[in-house]
Amino acid sequence: MKIHARHVLSGQNWLKDCRITLVEGRIANIEEGMPVAAADYSVDVLLPSLGNLHSHTFQRAMAGMTEFRAAGKESFWTWRELMYRFLDHLTPEQFEAIAAMVFMEMQEAGYASVGEFHYVHHQPGGSPYTRLSELSERIFAAASQTGIGLTHLPVLYTYGGVNQEPLAGGQLRFANDVDRFLSLTEACRDNLSSLPADAQVGIAPHSLRATSPADLTHVLKETPQGPIHIHISEQLREVADVEARLGQRPVAWLLDNVDVDTRWCLIHATHMTEAETISMAKSGAVAGLCPITEANLGDGPFSGPTYLEGGGRFGLGSDSNIRISLTEELRTLEYSQRLRDLNRNVLVVGEGSVGKALYTGAALGGAQALGRDAGIVEIGKLADLVAIDRSHPALCTLQDDQLLDGLCFVAPDTIVTDTWSAGRHVVQDGRHRERDSIIARYRAALSDLLEAV
Ligand code: ZN
């Protein structure tokens, strides 16, 4: 396929009137100064698409249902209570229908790829399915239908707390010891042949609460290649529990006891000391920031300025999928910093466009975290691309170097016209190619699920 784009962001530079040739999912050539007629398809502004580095697809089904306070209950109760009620009933068919809906919404929002942090493995009550990787295969099927670039991250979840409490109730669907987890990841790798070549399987020890130091060491020894994702320091209680058990705060413990490097993505990393923030920035790992979910759950803001000054890498995830919006994710990240610091233009080192720093930083960090050779429009890279409409009133008055500020702070979600996932042209004119059938199946699946709960 040959795409003509009036404006292309390549690295930090804007190129004009380019013809981009895609071959086997990659960018084979970029030629400047070409006429529209020299291509098969034309767009206005072409950008590297972002990878959505953290998602739990099934939680999308709960969006909007837990935004009320129950008398006499702590504020997390409504969310947790509904999640476990869903888990008592969720079937593999429903799981797949929800995942397809979420992946489609991500692509329409401008994400080309996703890291699915997948922790529901077994039947209600905890018995494995006949095929241990049944629910992972449902994620694969949803990725296949939507064409999204999948980095599948099976989760090791063994304990109910940092003191190795046994799992109970809805958590039994998550449970694996190390041996069964390794069998599961192997089964997932065996199934990769059902997906295009850009798909891959990493691992995700759920958190320092749900695994033990010995199990973590064992799993990392057996599957060292990455990507490796872990939830860490999301909430203050977790920090206190880990400190009481392991003698250090979670990020400090991980950095001191495990070889954290560019294979790693630390999800949230919200509550860090300055020393933890600087050490994490130097590690080469990616901070997996989920600003909309972190705001929705009341987690708190990330230590952005210290981390970026230390050279820290970051990317974006939609986590609970309460709302899937790339533009809102970007602006919520910056606004969380402004509200805390009583300042403007916070997440840019030195001087320059905040939108450009956020967008290009998240594109590279997301690609690293998902193990994708992408995040930048360059010859040889995967064709993870997104096109936006510069003639839209939100952008039509802006200069080149203001465009990404317009995208981050002004534009509606509908600014996205096209998305390519490793060259697969999945969104055109703002619509996913299988939109109608995916939504119909989601509606039917949710109707059955809600009747059951
Ligand atoms: Zn999460």
Boltz pocket constraint, residues with backbone or C-beta under 6 A from the ligand:
constraints:
  - pocket:
      binder: B
      contacts: [[A, 54], [A, 56], [A, 117], [A, 231], [A, 267], [A, 319], [A, 320]]
      max_distance: 6.0
